[in-house]
Amino acid sequence: MWIRSQDKKELVKVIRVYTSRIFGDKKGKYILWGQFSGTNLFGENKTTLGIYPTEERLMEELALIESALKENPEGFYEMR
């Protein structure tokens, strides 16, 4: 699936979407990552798809991506 990043600067064909908390951030924000190719010797090939103020908001976005993927696995999704 192709996903356009929240900042609109990247269009990525992702093979995996996953989440993490931004450690060290006083506001406790969460990040949604998009992996675009397999892991290699130098690390994961990933990009930031979006940053969210709460885990709840992040999970809402992840659910929207999941719905879009179910409807059209080869489709396009634009981050909110």
N, C-alpha and C positions, 0 to 999 in steps of 0.2 A: 504494500500500500504506500502511496505517496502521501507525505504529510508536509504541510507548510508550517514553519515554526511560528510561534507566538509573535516574535518581533518582525515577521514577514521577510526576513533576510535569507532564509534557506528553504529549499524544497528538497526533501530527502525521501528516497525509497527505503523505508525501514524494514528490517527483518525481525526486530524485537523492540518493544516499548516497555520501559520499567521506571520505577520511582525511587526517590531517596529524599531524605531530609538534608537541608543545607546546614551542616554543622558549623558552629561559630557565628551564625547569624542570630542576632538578638531577637529578631521577630519570629524565628522558627519557621521560615519558609520551606516549601517543598519544591522539588524539581522533577520534571518529567523528561526522561532521556529517550532518544531514539538511536538504536544501534543500526548501522547501515551496512556492515559487513562483519565477518567473523573476527574473533579475537586473534591477535597475533603476538609475536614476541615482544612487541613494543607496547602492548595494551589493547584496550577495546577501541574500536572505531565507532565513536558515538558523538552525538551532538545534543545540545539542549533544545528541547521542543517547546518548553514553557516553564515558567516559575509561578507558583501559587502561594497565597498567604496562609492557607490552611490545608491540612490533609483532606478535609472534607471536600473542598473545592477541587483539589487535585484528583480525588477519586471520581468526582462528577465528570471531569474531563476525560478520564480514562474510560469511564462507562460510555461516553459519547463516541470515543474512538472505537471501542469494542462493537457498538451498534453499527457504525459505518463499515467496519470490517466484515461483519456478518452479512450486511446487505450487498457489499461489493468488494471482495478481497483485493481486487486489482484497482480499486478506485482511488479517490483523492479525499483528503480531510484537511481542513484548515483549523489550526489551533485557535482557541478563544482566550 
